[in-house]
Amino acid sequence: MIDVIPLGSPSSHEHKAALRLRDLMTDVWPQVETDDRHRIMIFSNVRCLGEVVAEIDVVVFMYLWEPLFTGVTDDEGEPVYVKNLSLTVEVKDAPEEMIRFVGNTVRVDYKNKAGHNATEQADRQQLSLRNYLGKHGAKAPYVVDLIWLRKFPEHKLHNIENVLGREADWNTFLRRIYDKGPDPERTGGHQKLVVAGRASGGGATKVHDVLARERPSATPLDRSRIESISKRQVRDQRYGEKLGKQLLIFRGRGGAGKTITLLRLANQLYQEDGKSILLLTYNKALAADLRRLLGLMGVNQGPADRSIVIRTVHSFMGSVLRKCGLHDEYPNFFNNYERYLEELSEYLREGALDESDIDEMKVDDPDNFDWDHVMVDEAQDWLVHERDVLFRLYGHRRLVVADGFDQLIRSGSRTDWKYRVPQKENQTVPLRKSLRLKRNLCEFANAFAESMGLDWEVEPNSDVYGGRVVVLQGLYGASPAFHSRIYEEHAKQGNEPIDMLFCIPPQLARKAPNKDANGHSIVAKKLTDWGCQVWDGSGGQERERGPETVEQFRIVQYDSCRGLEGWTAVNLGFDEFYDWKTRDSQQSAGENNLLVSPEQAAHQRAAQWLMIPLTRAIDT
């Protein structure tokens, strides 16, 4: 029995390829179409959320009740059979003139992005599939990655073992699998088997459940954010005609919508001009949130003529380091990140790469480095060497940055993005009005900032009324009653659990005692004990994957909440967070300001920190 399972649009070219693959199989093995003892699943438009490559064109899982002949004989003339197979298939419907071969790689020259490396993409797909299945409790089998060039003549293919052309039949596929996969193994029945996927037939149900699980849906809050992002940003603005000719800076305080403004501009360039945009942030939780949102919008986030790709700055700088040959492996990469970055900045500053070398790097690896525009979130808190690397690779004219006031996390001083940029080639656009907070919340944030002695103010949005602040003295986790009350009011307004954001200090981010099997934080463990589902982004790999269902409450550390938002925000351990930031500011203080005591400086920095979680909520 063969099931062809569309996980995206049934009219997509990926699903059409899956249907064609089914027909090729049944031409050679007609019995598998009707014999339900065989189980073959062909998935199209597979999404592996949180993986390096999140989208896979076609995935095949094959569980045969008896081995079937591949049409292949080995070097000793013995027939080779197959019983289990796990495949990823990268489908390319590009015309022949857009396909070229560079060494042992297949390159696709898209209109706006020449040289896409399909071979590297196919390899990453099989790794992503194995990782994704393993993380969700399905046995990760051996996976063979194939590339199917459906408009390229078979006879013109170079001798690359996992590439198929337009005339390929199922026997051709099996030959490529034999060439690419592990050596055949002899069974007790003296048959030689290609063992590409060692999962038992009983694993088919688990694989199906993992891959075919309901995709994340859009909540009312998501739809509101999508509507905001979809608004036109630049055509009627005075800086629109200069985009790409100058450094553009959006500047505002927390809640002013800096990140949404970047996404709005990126979406317009993507939709109307067919541009490829790279958006960089150093916040993994925010990166996961933005990928989810773009996925709901149907924005392409992979190699193509146009795309919007979200990456962390650490991931991007790691790619640059590898490309420059400075480091193949990174012992304690995050602990030594600033040292590696300084080496890279010095390497580029000394002219080790001239303009032709940089151009060649973009042509050779366009998926990582060839971008029409590069956008930088929370630019004020970037390291100087990170800024300099972007300036060297892209110049200032391709950059659009979101610059926040008084929101420093990674360093004690602001990074100047106008450094050495001619005055006529940079423009700052102020964002004064709150785009997130309802009026009451905005006025509360302004009053709180004033009470803490901060020079901090955001103009309330007169079009958005309402909003409330609830102060709880005592432990939120003392009983589920208070949580139930807050959530009931949250849900009455059409919101889902995912629209509720919990921010916690390090003390509550520690793993729960009693050997919690999921490695959850104390807060996550408490919520799951109450019967709730959670996405615990307070640490570990779960932070990179992002939520997988709207039924999950989101939990992040205060350090990772910037840029995120929720209809309801629950700030736990707020006093402890202030105390911790005060101590941390005192320990990391540099030279004393003669006008401000160390205690006052630590208070000011901790108070500035408090304004970030206080501007995450929309309503409560």
ZAGU-203184 format. One record per residue (C-alpha): residue in one letter; x, y, z. Coordinates in pm, 1 decimal. Layout:
! residues N
A  X  Y  Z $
...
END
This chain:
! residues 620
M  0.0  0.0  0.0 $
I  127.0  344.6  -91.7 $
D  5.8  664.5  74.4 $
V  95.0  999.7  -77.8 $
I  48.6  1255.2  198.6 $
P  44.6  1628.1  113.9 $
L  164.3  1839.0  406.6 $
G  134.9  2155.8  201.8 $
S  -63.6  2257.8  -104.3 $
P  -186.5  1961.7  -317.5 $
S  -114.0  2177.4  -621.8 $
S  250.5  2240.6  -531.2 $
H  524.4  2117.8  -761.3 $
E  660.5  1914.2  -468.0 $
H  334.2  1721.6  -434.4 $
K  318.4  1666.6  -809.7 $
A  668.0  1518.7  -785.1 $
A  551.4  1291.7  -500.2 $
L  261.5  1163.8  -713.4 $
R  497.3  1101.9  -1004.5 $
L  733.2  910.7  -775.3 $
R  444.8  687.3  -666.2 $
D  367.2  609.4  -1031.5 $
L  732.3  525.6  -1098.8 $
M  732.8  283.7  -803.7 $
T  418.3  101.0  -910.5 $
D  545.3  66.3  -1267.0 $
V  829.3  -150.4  -1131.8 $
W  659.3  -295.3  -822.7 $
P  284.7  -312.6  -905.1 $
Q  218.0  -534.6  -602.9 $
V  292.9  -259.0  -350.8 $
E  -8.7  -58.4  -463.2 $
T  -265.7  -310.7  -343.1 $
D  -87.4  -532.3  -89.3 $
D  -143.3  -367.0  248.8 $
R  131.8  -577.2  404.1 $
H  367.7  -328.7  240.5 $
R  368.0  22.2  388.4 $
I  508.9  303.9  176.6 $
M  455.4  667.1  277.1 $
I  548.9  954.6  48.0 $
F  522.3  1296.5  214.7 $
S  539.6  1626.2  25.9 $
N  626.5  1970.0  169.8 $
V  761.7  1835.2  498.3 $
R  845.5  2090.3  766.8 $
C  1101.9  2018.5  1038.3 $
L  1055.1  2319.5  1260.7 $
G  1366.1  2435.1  1441.4 $
E  1612.7  2246.9  1221.6 $
V  1889.1  2394.6  1005.3 $
V  1680.1  2316.7  696.2 $
A  1315.8  2337.8  798.4 $
E  1153.6  2247.1  466.1 $
I  1200.1  1924.1  268.2 $
D  1035.1  1873.2  -70.2 $
V  966.1  1498.1  -57.0 $
V  1028.1  1235.1  211.6 $
V  983.8  859.1  155.4 $
F  954.2  588.4  420.4 $
M  927.8  232.4  297.8 $
Y  852.5  -76.1  510.0 $
L  824.3  -388.2  291.1 $
W  698.5  -713.4  440.3 $
E  932.2  -905.5  209.0 $
P  1245.7  -788.4  24.8 $
L  1196.2  -668.7  -333.0 $
F  1451.8  -676.3  -614.2 $
T  1615.9  -343.2  -692.6 $
G  1714.3  -432.4  -1048.0 $
V  2074.8  -390.7  -932.5 $
T  2350.0  -651.4  -916.8 $
D  2662.5  -594.4  -713.2 $
D  3022.5  -622.7  -829.4 $
E  3005.8  -1000.2  -776.9 $
G  2699.5  -1032.3  -997.2 $
E  2461.7  -1103.0  -708.5 $
P  2115.2  -942.1  -709.0 $
V  2051.3  -675.8  -447.4 $
Y  1717.8  -642.8  -267.9 $
V  1559.0  -379.0  -48.7 $
K  1330.8  -405.0  252.4 $
N  1334.2  -68.1  430.2 $
L  1412.9  273.5  281.5 $
S  1423.1  627.0  414.7 $
L  1475.2  899.5  154.5 $
T  1475.4  1276.3  123.4 $
V  1428.1  1409.2  -229.0 $
E  1518.8  1765.2  -321.5 $
V  1301.3  1845.4  -624.7 $
K  1424.1  2098.7  -878.0 $
D  1193.0  2198.0  -1164.4 $
A  1431.6  2465.1  -1292.8 $
P  1493.3  2457.9  -1670.0 $
E  1812.0  2305.6  -1806.3 $
E  1982.7  2640.3  -1862.1 $
M  1958.8  2721.6  -1489.6 $
I  2138.5  2402.5  -1383.2 $
R  2515.2  2369.0  -1374.5 $
F  2768.7  2139.1  -1211.7 $
V  3064.0  2261.3  -1008.5 $
G  3287.9  1971.7  -913.3 $
N  3064.8  1721.0  -737.9 $
T  2792.2  1973.0  -662.3 $
V  2471.2  2075.9  -835.9 $
R  2415.6  2450.3  -861.8 $
V  2090.8  2626.5  -951.8 $
D  2104.6  2979.7  -1089.3 $
Y  1786.8  3149.4  -971.1 $
K  1700.6  3484.8  -1117.8 $
N  1811.6  3688.1  -816.2 $
K  2041.7  3434.8  -649.6 $
A  2284.7  3250.0  -872.9 $
G  2475.4  2944.3  -761.3 $
H  2240.6  2789.5  -503.5 $
N  2414.1  2470.8  -382.1 $
A  2148.8  2198.1  -414.2 $
T  2396.2  1928.3  -305.6 $
E  2462.1  2096.9  27.2 $
Q  2092.2  2159.4  74.4 $
A  2009.4  1791.5  13.0 $
D  2270.8  1681.7  265.7 $
R  2133.6  1921.3  526.7 $
Q  1780.8  1795.6  460.9 $
Q  1860.7  1438.5  559.0 $
L  2036.9  1561.1  873.2 $
S  1739.4  1778.6  960.5 $
L  1496.7  1490.9  910.1 $
R  1695.9  1255.8  1132.0 $
N  1734.3  1518.2  1404.1 $
Y  1367.8  1613.1  1391.1 $
L  1244.8  1254.6  1414.7 $
G  1484.6  1179.7  1699.5 $
K  1374.3  1484.6  1898.8 $
H  1010.9  1377.1  1870.4 $
G  1051.9  1019.0  1981.8 $
A  1076.4  843.2  1645.0 $
K  1378.9  627.5  1572.8 $
A  1616.2  818.4  1346.3 $
P  1698.7  584.2  1055.3 $
Y  1973.0  598.7  795.7 $
V  1848.5  846.0  533.6 $
V  1962.0  866.1  170.7 $
D  1943.3  1215.7  19.1 $
L  1861.5  1247.2  -352.4 $
I  1832.2  1538.6  -595.6 $
W  1572.4  1509.7  -873.6 $
L  1626.0  1750.1  -1164.8 $
R  1292.3  1693.9  -1334.8 $
K  1364.6  1907.1  -1641.4 $
F  1728.4  1813.1  -1693.1 $
P  1820.0  1535.8  -1941.3 $
E  1943.7  1217.9  -1774.4 $
H  2219.3  1169.2  -2031.3 $
K  2370.8  1510.3  -1954.2 $
L  2409.8  1445.0  -1584.1 $
H  2759.1  1446.8  -1446.1 $
N  2866.4  1137.4  -1258.5 $
I  2722.3  1241.6  -921.4 $
E  2584.6  945.6  -731.3 $
N  2266.0  1096.7  -586.8 $
V  2136.5  1303.5  -881.8 $
L  1852.3  1198.9  -1114.2 $
G  1721.4  1353.5  -1435.7 $
R  1386.4  1379.8  -1608.9 $
E  1391.8  1033.5  -1769.1 $
A  1465.5  854.5  -1441.3 $
D  1245.3  554.2  -1359.6 $
W  1221.4  372.9  -1026.0 $
N  1506.5  139.3  -1117.7 $
T  1722.2  447.9  -1172.3 $
F  1625.1  570.5  -826.8 $
L  1717.6  233.4  -678.1 $
R  2053.7  239.0  -856.2 $
R  2128.3  584.3  -710.1 $
I  2021.0  463.8  -364.8 $
Y  2254.0  166.3  -401.8 $
D  2539.3  398.7  -505.6 $
K  2474.7  651.2  -229.8 $
G  2365.0  425.7  55.9 $
P  2553.9  182.8  278.4 $
D  2699.8  -142.5  146.4 $
P  2442.9  -424.6  111.1 $
E  2424.0  -670.8  399.0 $
R  2366.3  -1043.0  361.3 $
T  2065.6  -1175.7  550.8 $
G  1990.6  -1521.5  684.5 $
G  1813.6  -1593.4  359.5 $
H  2137.2  -1522.3  176.1 $
Q  1987.1  -1218.1  5.9 $
K  2188.3  -901.2  -13.2 $
L  1987.5  -607.3  117.8 $
V  2036.4  -233.7  90.0 $
V  1970.2  -143.4  452.3 $
A  1878.8  224.5  420.5 $
G  1646.2  265.1  713.9 $
R  1642.5  9.7  991.3 $
A  1307.2  103.1  1142.4 $
S  1053.8  -175.0  1185.7 $
G  709.7  -168.0  1033.7 $
G  572.6  -70.1  1373.0 $
G  771.4  253.9  1346.6 $
A  567.3  367.5  1047.7 $
T  283.8  491.2  1265.9 $
K  521.3  696.8  1480.7 $
V  689.6  850.8  1175.8 $
H  351.2  935.6  1028.6 $
D  234.4  1094.9  1352.8 $
V  548.7  1307.5  1382.1 $
L  558.9  1432.1  1022.6 $
A  184.3  1467.1  968.7 $
R  112.2  1638.4  1299.9 $
E  -106.3  1944.6  1267.6 $
R  92.3  2244.8  1158.8 $
P  98.8  2549.4  1383.5 $
S  -206.7  2762.6  1316.4 $
A  -249.0  3137.0  1342.8 $
T  -408.7  3275.9  1657.7 $
P  -593.5  3610.9  1658.2 $
L  -273.4  3769.1  1790.1 $
D  -75.3  3611.2  1506.3 $
R  -325.1  3745.7  1254.3 $
S  -294.4  4091.9  1406.1 $
R  84.3  4075.7  1377.7 $
I  61.8  3946.5  1020.3 $
E  -175.1  4231.3  932.9 $
S  71.7  4479.4  1081.5 $
I  364.0  4326.7  892.6 $
S  166.2  4326.1  567.8 $
K  110.6  4702.3  576.2 $
R  311.0  4898.3  322.6 $
Q  613.7  5058.4  481.5 $
V  826.5  5265.6  247.8 $
R  668.1  5366.7  -81.1 $
D  520.5  5688.6  58.1 $
Q  803.9  5753.0  301.9 $
R  1081.3  5998.3  222.1 $
Y  1347.2  5731.1  271.9 $
G  1189.5  5477.2  36.9 $
E  1362.3  5594.3  -278.8 $
K  1700.6  5588.4  -103.4 $
L  1669.9  5232.2  22.8 $
G  1983.3  5044.5  -81.5 $
K  2166.9  5374.2  -128.7 $
Q  2207.7  5465.5  237.1 $
L  2224.6  5318.6  584.5 $
L  1871.3  5322.7  726.1 $
I  1820.2  5329.5  1104.5 $
F  1485.9  5287.8  1284.0 $
R  1519.1  5415.6  1639.8 $
G  1275.2  5379.8  1927.8 $
R  1218.2  5253.8  2280.3 $
G  1072.3  4922.2  2389.6 $
G  722.0  4866.0  2253.6 $
A  770.0  5111.0  1965.4 $
G  761.3  4827.0  1713.1 $
K  1120.7  4824.1  1588.2 $
T  1124.3  4452.8  1503.9 $
I  779.0  4467.2  1340.7 $
T  897.6  4766.9  1135.3 $
L  1194.0  4562.7  1009.1 $
L  964.6  4272.0  919.3 $
R  716.9  4505.6  750.3 $
L  991.7  4650.1  532.6 $
A  1140.3  4306.0  462.6 $
N  800.0  4170.7  360.8 $
Q  739.5  4458.2  122.0 $
L  1079.4  4415.3  -43.4 $
Y  1011.8  4039.9  -66.6 $
Q  656.6  4066.8  -202.8 $
E  686.1  4365.6  -434.0 $
D  1050.0  4365.1  -545.2 $
G  1140.1  3995.4  -521.4 $
K  1435.4  4062.7  -290.2 $
S  1630.5  3827.0  -65.4 $
I  1663.3  3957.3  288.6 $
L  1871.3  3833.1  580.2 $
L  1749.0  3940.7  924.9 $
L  1997.9  3892.3  1208.4 $
T  1932.3  3879.3  1581.3 $
Y  2131.9  3741.9  1873.6 $
N  1816.0  3615.7  2048.6 $
K  1741.3  3248.2  1972.3 $
A  1391.7  3266.0  2117.1 $
L  1309.0  3568.0  1900.6 $
A  1456.0  3398.4  1592.2 $
A  1230.0  3096.7  1650.9 $
D  928.6  3325.3  1699.5 $
L  993.9  3517.2  1377.8 $
R  1045.8  3196.8  1175.7 $
R  712.7  3068.4  1300.6 $
L  540.8  3394.1  1205.2 $
L  692.5  3399.3  855.6 $
G  589.9  3034.9  814.3 $
L  228.9  3126.7  893.8 $
M  253.1  3400.4  629.7 $
G  377.7  3153.8  368.2 $
V  702.9  3345.4  319.7 $
N  981.3  3144.3  160.6 $
Q  1263.0  3098.7  411.2 $
G  1490.8  2884.9  195.2 $
P  1698.6  2921.3  -121.2 $
A  1498.6  3079.0  -404.1 $
D  1468.7  3392.7  -616.9 $
R  1326.4  3572.6  -313.6 $
S  1328.1  3488.8  54.2 $
I  1339.8  3622.3  408.7 $
V  1582.9  3428.0  625.4 $
I  1614.0  3471.5  1003.5 $
R  1948.8  3379.6  1158.4 $
T  2125.9  3444.6  1483.1 $
V  2436.0  3658.7  1457.7 $
H  2641.7  3377.3  1615.3 $
S  2534.6  3133.7  1343.5 $
F  2611.6  3385.0  1068.3 $
M  2952.2  3482.0  1206.9 $
G  3034.4  3111.3  1241.7 $
S  2961.2  3067.8  869.7 $
V  3190.2  3359.9  786.2 $
L  3469.8  3215.4  1001.4 $
R  3442.1  2879.2  824.7 $
K  3431.7  3039.6  480.9 $
C  3742.8  3242.9  554.8 $
G  3921.8  2928.8  668.4 $
L  3999.8  3068.6  1010.8 $
H  3836.9  2785.8  1205.1 $
D  3696.0  2451.7  1095.8 $
E  3587.5  2360.8  1445.5 $
Y  3507.4  2583.8  1735.9 $
P  3608.3  2453.4  2079.2 $
N  3376.8  2626.3  2328.8 $
F  3250.4  2852.3  2050.3 $
F  3018.3  3065.7  2262.6 $
N  3266.0  3100.9  2548.0 $
N  3537.3  3213.3  2304.3 $
Y  3304.7  3393.4  2062.1 $
E  3445.6  3741.8  2113.4 $
R  3802.8  3618.1  2059.3 $
Y  3705.3  3441.3  1735.4 $
L  3514.6  3750.6  1626.3 $
E  3812.4  3976.7  1694.1 $
E  4031.9  3748.2  1481.4 $
L  3778.4  3764.9  1198.4 $
S  3744.7  4142.1  1218.6 $
E  4122.1  4187.6  1213.1 $
Y  4152.0  3941.7  922.6 $
L  3905.1  4144.7  716.4 $
R  4040.3  4482.6  828.5 $
E  4392.8  4392.9  716.1 $
G  4264.2  4332.2  364.1 $
A  4299.9  3953.9  355.9 $
L  3987.5  3957.7  137.9 $
D  3958.2  4218.2  -136.4 $
E  3631.9  4307.1  -311.2 $
S  3675.0  4033.6  -572.3 $
D  3726.5  3773.8  -296.2 $
I  3408.1  3887.7  -122.8 $
D  3215.3  3875.0  -449.6 $
E  3349.7  3525.5  -514.1 $
M  3242.1  3416.6  -164.9 $
K  2887.0  3528.8  -238.9 $
V  2883.6  3352.0  -575.0 $
D  3029.4  3032.2  -430.1 $
D  2792.4  3021.1  -132.1 $
P  2491.0  3241.5  -209.9 $
D  2261.8  3068.1  38.7 $
N  2474.5  3199.9  325.3 $
F  2614.8  3525.7  193.4 $
D  2434.8  3668.2  -112.7 $
W  2165.6  3907.1  14.0 $
D  2001.2  4213.8  -137.6 $
H  1952.5  4362.7  209.4 $
V  2076.5  4273.7  557.8 $
M  1863.1  4378.3  854.7 $
V  1994.9  4404.4  1209.0 $
D  1767.6  4382.0  1513.1 $
E  1859.1  4558.3  1838.9 $
A  2161.3  4711.7  1669.4 $
Q  2257.1  4927.2  1968.6 $
D  2357.4  4611.4  2155.1 $
W  2572.4  4453.2  1885.8 $
L  2945.3  4421.2  1933.9 $
V  3165.7  4660.4  1740.1 $
H  3343.1  4373.8  1562.3 $
E  3005.9  4233.3  1446.9 $
R  2920.2  4570.8  1295.9 $
D  3258.0  4592.9  1125.7 $
V  3223.8  4245.7  969.7 $
L  2886.8  4340.5  817.1 $
F  3025.4  4671.2  690.9 $
R  3316.3  4489.8  525.6 $
L  3100.5  4222.5  359.5 $
Y  2804.3  4436.0  254.1 $
G  2892.4  4801.5  298.1 $
H  2658.0  5031.7  487.6 $
R  2412.4  5092.6  201.6 $
R  2260.9  4743.7  212.3 $
L  2199.0  4758.9  586.5 $
V  1878.1  4842.9  770.3 $
V  1907.4  4848.9  1150.5 $
A  1667.2  4874.0  1441.9 $
D  1827.8  5078.0  1717.8 $
G  1680.3  5088.2  2068.7 $
F  1722.7  5341.2  2347.1 $
D  1842.9  5228.5  2690.1 $
Q  1820.2  4857.3  2611.6 $
L  2171.1  4720.8  2652.4 $
I  2213.1  4352.6  2733.6 $
R  2540.4  4227.6  2590.8 $
S  2764.9  4523.2  2663.9 $
G  2773.9  4836.2  2872.4 $
S  2798.6  5083.7  2586.1 $
R  2602.8  5150.7  2268.5 $
T  2741.8  5058.1  1929.2 $
D  2753.3  5352.2  1688.5 $
W  2627.2  5236.3  1348.5 $
K  2701.5  5574.7  1189.2 $
Y  3073.4  5526.0  1252.9 $
R  3262.5  5646.0  943.2 $
V  2938.6  5658.7  740.2 $
P  2906.2  5987.6  547.2 $
Q  2624.8  6204.5  677.5 $
K  2450.8  6204.5  339.4 $
E  2451.2  5825.5  334.1 $
N  2263.9  5754.5  657.1 $
Q  1917.0  5836.4  779.8 $
T  1751.5  5785.9  1117.0 $
V  1374.6  5738.2  1135.9 $
P  1237.3  5791.8  1490.0 $
L  964.5  5557.3  1618.1 $
R  792.7  5743.4  1902.5 $
K  446.9  5587.1  1927.6 $
S  385.8  5252.0  2097.0 $
L  271.3  4989.6  1846.6 $
R  229.1  4710.9  2102.3 $
L  96.6  4830.5  2436.4 $
K  -262.4  4929.3  2493.4 $
R  -298.0  5281.5  2627.6 $
N  -320.8  5192.3  2998.7 $
L  -13.3  4968.9  2979.2 $
C  180.0  5238.9  2797.9 $
E  90.6  5499.0  3060.8 $
F  184.5  5252.4  3336.7 $
A  524.2  5187.5  3173.2 $
N  590.1  5561.0  3147.7 $
A  490.9  5613.9  3512.9 $
F  702.4  5320.3  3629.5 $
A  1004.5  5453.1  3439.9 $
E  959.2  5795.4  3599.4 $
S  934.9  5641.3  3946.9 $
M  1262.1  5456.5  3883.5 $
G  1435.6  5778.3  3778.8 $
L  1467.0  5686.7  3411.8 $
D  1456.8  5923.7  3117.7 $
W  1216.8  5692.1  2935.2 $
E  888.0  5765.0  2760.9 $
V  681.5  5620.1  2477.2 $
E  388.7  5803.9  2322.7 $
P  63.9  5612.2  2387.7 $
N  -125.7  5496.4  2081.5 $
S  -457.3  5681.9  2101.4 $
D  -620.4  5422.5  1874.3 $
V  -561.0  5135.4  2119.0 $
Y  -758.9  5172.5  2441.6 $
G  -771.1  4948.9  2748.0 $
G  -511.9  4722.7  2900.8 $
R  -452.4  4638.2  3265.7 $
V  -175.3  4559.1  3511.9 $
V  -213.4  4293.5  3783.8 $
V  36.4  4286.4  4071.0 $
L  51.1  3960.6  4265.9 $
Q  217.9  3949.6  4605.3 $
G  317.4  3592.7  4673.2 $
L  396.1  3289.7  4463.5 $
Y  225.6  3243.3  4126.6 $
G  281.7  2870.2  4163.1 $
A  124.1  2843.7  4508.3 $
S  -193.7  2706.4  4349.9 $
P  -342.1  2684.2  3999.9 $
A  -634.6  2910.4  4095.2 $
F  -469.0  3243.0  4006.8 $
H  -326.4  3101.8  3683.0 $
S  -669.5  2967.5  3586.6 $
R  -827.3  3307.7  3650.5 $
I  -570.5  3492.7  3439.4 $
Y  -595.6  3239.5  3157.6 $
E  -976.4  3241.0  3153.2 $
E  -975.7  3616.7  3102.4 $
H  -702.4  3574.4  2840.0 $
A  -904.2  3308.5  2652.2 $
K  -1230.1  3508.8  2665.0 $
Q  -1070.7  3753.3  2422.3 $
G  -1006.7  3478.4  2167.7 $
N  -647.0  3406.0  2263.7 $
E  -466.8  3072.0  2282.4 $
P  -207.2  2957.2  2537.9 $
I  74.4  3045.0  2292.6 $
D  -33.4  3409.5  2317.2 $
M  64.9  3410.5  2686.4 $
L  432.5  3483.0  2759.0 $
F  602.8  3391.3  3088.1 $
C  928.6  3573.9  3165.3 $
I  1144.8  3429.2  3444.2 $
P  1478.2  3504.5  3616.3 $
P  1768.9  3256.7  3621.6 $
Q  1663.2  3126.2  3962.5 $
L  1339.6  2991.7  3813.2 $
A  1506.6  2873.8  3492.4 $
R  1694.1  2600.6  3675.5 $
K  1588.9  2248.9  3593.3 $
A  1312.2  2120.8  3812.4 $
P  1408.1  1869.5  4083.9 $
N  1277.9  1514.6  4095.0 $
K  1451.1  1432.0  3768.5 $
D  1198.9  1590.7  3533.6 $
A  1227.8  1373.6  3220.9 $
N  1194.1  1670.4  2985.6 $
G  1459.9  1880.0  3156.3 $
H  1201.9  2150.8  3218.9 $
S  1257.6  2459.4  3428.5 $
I  1089.2  2493.0  3765.5 $
V  811.5  2705.9  3614.3 $
A  755.2  2469.9  3320.2 $
K  737.1  2173.2  3555.7 $
K  475.2  2350.7  3767.2 $
L  259.8  2430.3  3462.8 $
T  282.8  2074.1  3330.4 $
D  185.0  1945.7  3675.7 $
W  -129.7  2158.2  3637.1 $
G  -204.7  1983.9  3304.8 $
C  -72.3  2259.9  3077.6 $
Q  142.3  2219.6  2767.5 $
V  456.4  2435.8  2756.2 $
W  727.8  2552.8  2525.1 $
D  1019.2  2600.9  2762.2 $
G  1249.3  2845.5  2587.5 $
S  1439.1  2922.8  2908.2 $
G  1729.5  2706.3  2793.6 $
G  1840.1  2408.6  2585.8 $
Q  1754.9  2308.7  2230.8 $
E  1382.1  2370.3  2274.0 $
R  1455.9  2742.8  2260.2 $
E  1583.5  2706.8  1902.5 $
R  1289.1  2498.8  1776.5 $
G  1009.3  2731.6  1877.5 $
P  655.9  2630.6  1981.0 $
E  493.5  2352.7  1780.8 $
T  130.4  2402.2  1880.4 $
V  -90.3  2691.6  1988.2 $
E  -171.9  2492.7  2303.8 $
Q  173.7  2562.9  2450.4 $
F  239.6  2842.3  2699.6 $
R  570.4  3016.0  2620.3 $
I  841.8  3050.1  2884.0 $
V  1164.2  3249.1  2836.5 $
Q  1426.8  3399.5  3058.8 $
Y  1416.2  3775.6  3098.4 $
D  1743.6  3790.0  2904.3 $
S  1564.8  3645.1  2599.8 $
C  1233.0  3830.2  2610.6 $
R  1334.0  4131.5  2405.1 $
G  1146.0  4150.9  2075.0 $
L  887.2  3895.1  2188.7 $
E  529.8  3984.1  2272.7 $
G  216.6  3831.3  2416.9 $
W  -142.4  3934.3  2465.6 $
T  -74.7  3855.1  2829.5 $
A  275.0  3873.0  2982.7 $
V  347.6  3713.8  3320.2 $
N  666.3  3850.2  3477.8 $
L  763.3  3608.6  3754.2 $
G  1023.1  3684.9  4020.7 $
F  1029.6  4050.8  3914.9 $
D  1198.2  4168.2  4235.7 $
E  1453.0  3886.4  4214.0 $
F  1522.6  3986.5  3854.9 $
Y  1589.3  4347.4  3958.9 $
D  1817.4  4236.1  4242.6 $
W  2007.9  4003.0  4012.0 $
K  2057.2  4272.1  3746.5 $
T  2170.3  4519.3  4013.3 $
R  2433.9  4275.8  4142.3 $
D  2540.0  4186.4  3789.8 $
S  2573.7  4554.6  3696.1 $
Q  2789.3  4623.0  4003.0 $
Q  3020.0  4329.7  3925.5 $
S  3062.7  4419.6  3558.3 $
A  3092.8  4795.9  3606.3 $
G  3378.4  4965.7  3427.6 $
E  3528.4  5299.8  3515.1 $
N  3318.9  5501.3  3758.2 $
N  3129.0  5805.4  3636.0 $
L  3226.7  6098.7  3855.5 $
L  2867.4  6225.9  3850.8 $
V  2702.4  5894.3  3937.5 $
S  2788.9  5656.0  4218.6 $
P  2841.6  5286.0  4139.7 $
E  2518.6  5207.6  4325.8 $
Q  2322.6  5463.3  4123.1 $
A  2470.3  5335.2  3796.5 $
A  2380.7  4975.4  3886.5 $
H  2026.1  5080.8  3977.6 $
Q  1985.7  5268.9  3650.8 $
R  2104.6  4978.0  3441.5 $
A  1883.0  4730.9  3630.0 $
A  1585.4  4967.4  3598.3 $
Q  1643.3  4999.2  3224.0 $
W  1635.5  4621.9  3209.8 $
L  1296.5  4614.7  3382.8 $
M  1143.7  4820.4  3102.4 $
I  1203.3  4538.9  2852.9 $
P  968.5  4279.8  3011.0 $
L  723.8  4556.5  3107.3 $
T  672.5  4633.8  2737.4 $
R  609.5  4276.8  2615.5 $
A  233.9  4265.9  2678.1 $
I  -44.6  4400.2  2460.2 $
D  -334.6  4379.1  2704.6 $
T  -244.6  4236.9  3049.7 $
END
